[in-house]
Amino acid sequence: MHNDSQPSAQQHNCRACGRSFTAQGRQIWCSDACRQRGFRLRQRPPDERTLGFAVLPKTVIVYQCPECETRFIGQQRCDDCGTFCRRLGPGGHCPHCDEAVAIADLIADNLGALPSTAAVYHRDRR
Protein backbone atom coordinates (compact mmCIF):
# COMPACT_ATOMS: atom_id res chain seq x y z
CA MET A 1 0.00 0.00 0.00
CA HIS A 2 1.26 3.43 -0.87
CA ASN A 3 -0.03 5.13 2.31
CA ASP A 4 1.75 2.85 4.81
CA SER A 5 4.81 5.00 5.42
CA GLN A 6 4.79 8.45 6.94
CA PRO A 7 5.94 11.18 4.55
CA SER A 8 9.31 12.64 5.36
CA ALA A 9 9.47 16.23 6.56
CA GLN A 10 10.42 18.49 3.67
CA GLN A 11 11.29 22.17 3.45
CA HIS A 12 8.71 24.19 1.53
CA ASN A 13 8.14 27.85 0.82
CA CYS A 14 4.76 29.21 1.87
CA ARG A 15 2.67 30.19 -1.18
CA ALA A 16 1.27 33.26 0.57
CA CYS A 17 4.24 34.85 2.36
CA GLY A 18 7.25 33.01 0.90
CA ARG A 19 8.56 31.98 4.32
CA SER A 20 10.44 28.65 4.49
CA PHE A 21 8.89 26.02 6.78
CA THR A 22 9.01 22.28 7.46
CA ALA A 23 5.92 20.74 5.88
CA GLN A 24 3.89 18.09 7.65
CA GLY A 25 2.15 15.83 5.16
CA ARG A 26 0.78 17.79 2.18
CA GLN A 27 0.98 21.16 3.94
CA ILE A 28 1.56 24.09 1.59
CA TRP A 29 0.85 27.01 3.98
CA CYS A 30 3.06 27.91 6.94
CA SER A 31 0.13 29.01 9.14
CA ASP A 32 -3.64 29.29 9.26
CA ALA A 33 -3.37 33.03 8.54
CA CYS A 34 -1.47 32.33 5.29
CA ARG A 35 -4.00 29.64 4.35
CA GLN A 36 -6.82 32.18 4.78
CA ARG A 37 -4.90 34.80 2.81
CA GLY A 38 -4.37 32.31 -0.02
CA PHE A 39 -8.08 31.48 -0.06
CA ARG A 40 -9.07 35.16 -0.14
CA LEU A 41 -6.64 35.88 -2.98
CA ARG A 42 -8.07 32.99 -5.01
CA GLN A 43 -11.64 34.17 -4.38
CA ARG A 44 -11.07 37.76 -5.53
CA PRO A 45 -13.53 39.17 -8.05
CA PRO A 46 -12.51 38.61 -11.69
CA ASP A 47 -11.97 42.31 -12.39
CA GLU A 48 -9.35 42.56 -9.65
CA ARG A 49 -7.57 39.44 -10.94
CA THR A 50 -7.49 40.51 -14.60
CA LEU A 51 -6.49 44.10 -13.88
CA GLY A 52 -3.72 42.91 -11.55
CA PHE A 53 -4.91 44.68 -8.41
CA ALA A 54 -4.24 43.55 -4.91
CA VAL A 55 -7.24 43.31 -2.62
CA LEU A 56 -9.04 46.62 -3.02
CA PRO A 57 -10.81 48.52 -0.25
CA LYS A 58 -14.54 49.07 -0.66
CA THR A 59 -13.93 52.82 -0.92
CA VAL A 60 -12.76 52.42 -4.54
CA ILE A 61 -15.48 49.99 -5.68
CA VAL A 62 -18.37 51.31 -7.80
CA TYR A 63 -21.85 49.95 -7.01
CA GLN A 64 -25.09 50.48 -8.95
CA CYS A 65 -28.62 50.29 -7.59
CA PRO A 66 -30.71 47.77 -9.59
CA GLU A 67 -33.91 49.80 -8.97
CA CYS A 68 -32.99 53.41 -9.80
CA GLU A 69 -29.59 52.76 -11.50
CA THR A 70 -27.85 55.34 -9.30
CA ARG A 71 -24.12 54.70 -8.91
CA PHE A 72 -22.20 54.92 -5.65
CA ILE A 73 -18.53 54.66 -4.73
CA GLY A 74 -17.93 52.59 -1.62
CA GLN A 75 -21.60 52.47 -0.65
CA GLN A 76 -23.33 49.12 -1.06
CA ARG A 77 -26.88 50.17 -0.20
CA CYS A 78 -29.03 52.74 -2.02
CA ASP A 79 -30.33 55.48 0.30
CA ASP A 80 -33.41 56.20 -1.83
CA CYS A 81 -34.57 52.64 -2.59
CA GLY A 82 -33.16 50.82 0.43
CA THR A 83 -31.93 47.96 -1.76
CA PHE A 84 -28.46 46.49 -1.98
CA CYS A 85 -26.49 47.56 -5.01
CA ARG A 86 -24.74 45.48 -7.65
CA ARG A 87 -20.94 45.54 -7.74
CA LEU A 88 -19.56 47.01 -10.97
CA GLY A 89 -15.88 46.90 -10.03
CA PRO A 90 -13.07 49.30 -9.20
CA GLY A 91 -13.44 52.89 -10.30
CA GLY A 92 -13.73 56.48 -9.17
CA HIS A 93 -15.22 59.88 -9.88
CA CYS A 94 -15.12 61.21 -13.46
CA PRO A 95 -12.92 64.33 -13.52
CA HIS A 96 -15.33 66.08 -15.92
CA CYS A 97 -18.79 65.39 -14.53
CA ASP A 98 -17.99 63.95 -11.05
CA GLU A 99 -20.17 60.86 -11.73
CA ALA A 100 -19.11 57.41 -10.50
CA VAL A 101 -17.35 55.54 -13.33
CA ALA A 102 -16.09 51.96 -13.24
CA ILE A 103 -12.82 51.03 -14.95
CA ALA A 104 -14.71 48.32 -16.85
CA ASP A 105 -16.86 51.06 -18.45
CA LEU A 106 -13.78 52.89 -19.68
CA ILE A 107 -12.17 49.74 -21.05
CA ALA A 108 -15.40 48.67 -22.80
CA ASP A 109 -15.71 52.12 -24.41
CA ASN A 110 -12.14 51.95 -25.71
CA LEU A 111 -12.43 48.35 -26.91
CA GLY A 112 -15.52 49.26 -28.94
CA ALA A 113 -13.53 51.91 -30.81
CA LEU A 114 -10.74 49.49 -31.75
CA PRO A 115 -11.07 47.01 -34.63
CA SER A 116 -11.26 43.40 -33.60
CA THR A 117 -8.16 41.25 -34.03
CA ALA A 118 -10.04 38.98 -36.45
CA ALA A 119 -10.89 41.93 -38.72
CA VAL A 120 -7.26 43.11 -38.69
CA TYR A 121 -6.05 39.58 -39.41
CA HIS A 122 -8.39 39.17 -42.40
CA ARG A 123 -7.62 42.65 -43.73
CA ASP A 124 -3.85 42.00 -43.61
CA ARG A 125 -4.14 38.65 -45.43
CA ARG A 126 -5.64 40.19 -48.56
N, C-alpha and C positions, 0 to 999 in steps of 0.2 A: 504494500500500500504506500502511496506517495505522501500521505499525511502522518506517517508514524513518527518521523524524527522532528524535533523542534528546529525551527529555522535559526540559523546563526545570526548573532547581532551584527548588523552592518551599519556603516556610517552613511547617512543620507543628508541632503540639504533640504530644508523646509521649503515647500513650494510658495509659501506666502511671504516669509521674511528672509529666506536665504540662509538662516542659521544652520550650522552643522549639528546633528544630533545622532544618537545611537537608536536605530529603529528597533521596535519590538514587533515582530510579525510583519504585517503588510503596512505598517504605519508610514504615512507620507507627510504628516504635519507634526511639528515639534510640540505643540500645545493645543488645548481646546480653543484658545483665542485665535490661533492661526487657522484652525480648521473652520471656525465660523467666518473668518475674514475671506478664506478661499471660497466658501459657499456663497457669501454675499457678492463677491466679485463675479462669480459664474452666473448669478441670478440678476445681474444688472440689466436694465432695459436695453433693447437693441440699439437705440440711438446713441447711448453712451458708449457701447462697445464699438460701433462702427466709426464714430467720430473720434475715438481714442481718448475719451475723457476718463478721469478717475471718478470716484463716486462723487456726484454733484450734490450740493445742498439744495433743499427745496426752494430756496430764495431765488434760484436762477432757472426754475422749471416753469414753463408756460402751461396753464390749464385753461380749458374752455368749457363753459356751462352748456350742457346738452339742450337745455330749455330755451334760453335767451341768446345763446352763442356769444356771450360776453367773455372776453379773455382776461385772465389774471396772471400775475407773476408771483409765485410762491404762495398763493392762496388756493386751497383745494375745494372750498365750498363757496357757492354763489350767495352773496348777501341778499339779493332781490328774490331769487327763487327758492333758496334754502336747499338746493340739491347739490350733490357732490359733482365736481367737474371732471372732465376727461383730461388725461395727461397728453399734452402735445409734444413735449420734449424740452430740451434746454433752449433758452432764448433770452430776450431782454426787451427793453423799450426801443422803439424806432426813433432814431435821432431827428427825424423830420416831423412826425406826427405824434410821437410819444405813445403810440399804441403798442400793446404787447405783441411781439413777433417771435415765432419759433424759428430756430435755425433750419429746420426741415422745410419751412415755407420758403426761405431764401434759396435753399439748394434746389427745391423743386422748380422755382421760377427760373433759375439759371439753367437747369437741365432742359427745360422746355424750349429755351432759345437756341440750344446747341443741336446740331444735326446728330442723329443716331449713328453709332459706329457701323451699323449694317449699311446705312445709306452711303456713308463715306467709303466703305469697302467696295460697294458695287459701283460707285461713281469712279473710283480710281482704277478699277479693272477694265473699264471700257477703253 
